[in-house]
Amino acid sequence: MNNYQTAIVTGASSGIGRALTQQLCAQGVTVYALARSKRNLELAKNSLPKVYRNLLIPVVCDISKTEETQVKIKEIFSCSQIYLVINNAGIGYSRNFVDYSDNEIDTVIATNLRGTITVIQACLKLRDKQRPIHFVNTTSLAGKMGFPELSVYAATKFAIEGLTESLRHEYMNKDVTFTIVRPGITDTAFFSKAGMQLYKEGVKELKSFYSAEQVATILLAKLHSRKSVIIVGNDKFYIPLLPFVPFKYRFKVLDIVNKL
């Protein structure tokens, strides 16, 4: 991890983003930690051992707001060259499709997709082209198959998969690396915020249920390989099967794989 002297992590105040931020700091990486909540960023900083606290630089930023995000990224690059960017911020709602409000649809798209695009574009414009930069974009199994009542969330994750693949081709051989990370079922606040607490309780006993810290540890251990895709959990067995599983059996097969 010494290759990454400085990093940006979005959604850094909770869940996987917070775990990634803290583990990067513990490895000696200076992290610009982006999130909407100043209080939660300070809590994340203060929970680090004192020797690492100065490596976590809180940046209060709502990435769903394009101009605000562009300004914050410019301020960061005026202070440091960035080697690693982890687009982790995300939001979702569990709704019947017809029950999504306009505001919910706009919020999910602005945060998950537009926010990711804004961060990547701003960083590419400002980066030192003589130095490498590595972008890591967080999707999920919902970026490979649709889930009922998560249609808008899945749409943004499918879009990020396509965005990342396109950029990978566009910036090939230009010292710019793009990696997709697909965490498995992870114990974060996403489920309660999305209205999926009952689903969470139903899968909590599965062997494939990871903590945010476990996901961060696995991701950072594999990051140096600069793979195009990093999958955490049993999804790595399931995703290759998807093209061969009839549509109506996909969730039955997924349930079997999760219990392995």
Secondary structure, DSSP 4 states (H G I P E B T S, - for coil): -TT-SEEEEESTTSHHHHHHHHHHHHTT-EEEEEES-HHHHHHHHHTS-HHHHTTEEEEE--TTSHHHHHHHHHHHHHH----EEEE---------GGG--HHHHHHHIIIIIIHHHHHHHHHHHHS-TTS-EEEEEE--GGGTS--TT-HHHHHHHHHHHHHHHHHHHHTTTTTEEEEEEEE-SEESTHHHHTT-HHHHHHHTTSTT-EEHHHHHHHHHHHHTTT-SEEEESTHHHHGGGGGGS-GGGHHHHHHHHHT-
